[in-house]
Amino acid sequence: MRFIDNQYPPEKPLSTSLDSDAMVRTLSPPEAEDFVKNLLRLKGQMTTKEIETAARGEGKRCPDETVLFLTKLRSKGIIQGEISQEKRGWVWRI
């Protein structure tokens, strides 16, 4: 068995725990759209990070990267979004 740069043991130990993403279900586009709309109706204006955190808390994630999916919804006129200097990122609303 050959190790990179002849290092033994490797600098980083191999992880034997489950990755947190293994417990997260990727939603279909229609499911994710409904989730985002319901979340924004319930909580009001939210940042991309807040939406990601809420989804992950329920064991869910968007089909694409969250910001890309939210941008698609914005392009379709389903949600509104704008850059917030105060929040340092995108803020989304219905």
Protein Blocks (a to p, Z undefined) as FASTA:
>chain_A
ZZehhiacdfbacdfbdcfklmpccddfklmmmmmmmmmmmnopadfklmmmmmmmnopa
cfbdfklmmmmmmmnomaccdddfklopadddZZ
